[in-house]
């Protein structure tokens, strides 16, 4: 066993988590979290994402934040869901996070 190479059990892989907002075809907003934005957006647009977005396609990613963990992404998602539409969009603009229209 090579002492310079860590054992598989000691290797920790950091996986980034994201919280995101989608704008649906009907103008509604959908908030969720994922560890793979591209895959999740494709799932929403193919009808295999959340039930809410299936009948509101196509959806467009309008905002996302990087989070340190799944837990922090889920907490942030909960916080965003408590906000009004105007607050969600205003919060995104104030933070100058990755946001586009």
C-alpha positions as CSV (number, residue, x, y, z in Angstrom):
1,X,0.0,0.0,0.0
2,X,1.4,3.4,-1.0
3,X,1.3,5.9,1.9
4,X,1.0,8.9,-0.5
5,X,-2.2,7.6,-2.0
6,X,-5.3,8.0,0.3
7,X,-7.5,4.9,0.7
8,X,-10.8,5.1,-1.1
9,X,-12.6,5.3,2.2
10,X,-10.8,8.6,3.1
11,X,-11.4,10.3,-0.2
12,X,-14.2,12.9,0.0
13,X,-15.7,14.2,-3.2
14,X,-17.3,17.7,-2.9
15,X,-20.5,17.9,-4.9
16,X,-21.8,21.4,-5.5
17,X,-25.5,22.0,-4.9
18,X,-27.6,24.7,-6.5
19,X,-30.9,26.4,-5.8
20,X,-32.6,27.8,-8.9
21,X,-35.6,29.7,-10.2
22,X,-37.3,28.8,-13.5
23,X,-39.7,30.9,-15.4
24,X,-42.4,28.8,-17.0
25,X,-44.2,29.4,-20.3
26,X,-47.2,30.8,-18.4
27,X,-45.0,33.3,-16.5
28,X,-45.1,31.4,-13.2
29,X,-41.9,30.8,-11.2
30,X,-40.7,27.5,-10.0
31,X,-38.0,27.1,-7.3
32,X,-36.0,24.0,-6.7
33,X,-32.5,22.6,-5.9
34,X,-30.2,20.2,-7.7
35,X,-26.6,19.1,-7.9
36,X,-26.6,19.3,-11.7
37,X,-28.2,22.4,-13.3
38,X,-28.0,21.3,-16.9
39,X,-29.4,17.9,-16.3
40,X,-32.2,19.2,-14.1
41,X,-33.2,21.9,-16.7
42,X,-33.3,19.3,-19.4
43,X,-35.5,17.1,-17.2
44,X,-37.9,19.9,-16.6
45,X,-38.1,20.7,-20.3
46,X,-38.6,17.1,-21.3
47,X,-41.5,16.7,-19.0
48,X,-39.6,14.5,-16.5
49,X,-39.0,17.2,-13.9
50,X,-41.4,18.4,-11.3
51,X,-45.1,17.9,-11.8
52,X,-45.6,21.6,-11.5
53,X,-43.5,22.3,-14.6
54,X,-44.8,19.4,-16.8
55,X,-47.8,21.4,-18.0
56,X,-45.9,24.7,-18.1
57,X,-43.2,24.0,-20.6
58,X,-40.9,25.2,-21.9
59,X,-39.2,26.5,-18.8
60,X,-36.2,28.9,-18.7
61,X,-33.5,29.1,-16.0
62,X,-33.6,32.7,-14.8
63,X,-31.6,32.5,-11.5
64,X,-29.3,30.2,-9.6
65,X,-27.1,30.3,-6.5
66,X,-24.3,27.9,-5.6
67,X,-24.6,26.3,-2.2
68,X,-22.1,24.5,-0.1
69,X,-24.2,21.4,0.4
70,X,-27.5,19.7,-0.3
71,X,-28.7,20.8,3.1
72,X,-27.8,24.5,2.5
73,X,-29.5,24.3,-0.9
74,X,-32.6,22.9,0.5
75,X,-32.7,25.5,3.3
76,X,-32.2,28.3,0.7
77,X,-35.0,26.8,-1.5
78,X,-37.3,26.9,1.5
79,X,-36.4,30.5,2.2
80,X,-37.0,31.5,-1.5
81,X,-40.4,29.7,-1.5
82,X,-41.6,31.9,1.4
83,X,-40.9,35.1,-0.6
84,X,-43.4,36.8,-2.9
85,X,-42.7,36.9,-6.7
86,X,-41.4,40.4,-6.5
87,X,-39.2,39.6,-3.5
88,X,-37.8,36.5,-5.3
89,X,-36.8,38.5,-8.4
90,X,-35.6,41.5,-6.3
91,X,-33.5,39.3,-4.0
92,X,-31.9,37.7,-7.1
93,X,-31.0,41.1,-8.5
94,X,-29.7,42.5,-5.2
95,X,-27.4,39.5,-4.8
96,X,-26.0,40.0,-8.3
97,X,-25.9,36.2,-8.6
98,X,-26.1,34.4,-11.9
99,X,-29.3,35.9,-13.2
100,X,-30.5,36.6,-16.7
101,X,-33.7,37.2,-18.6
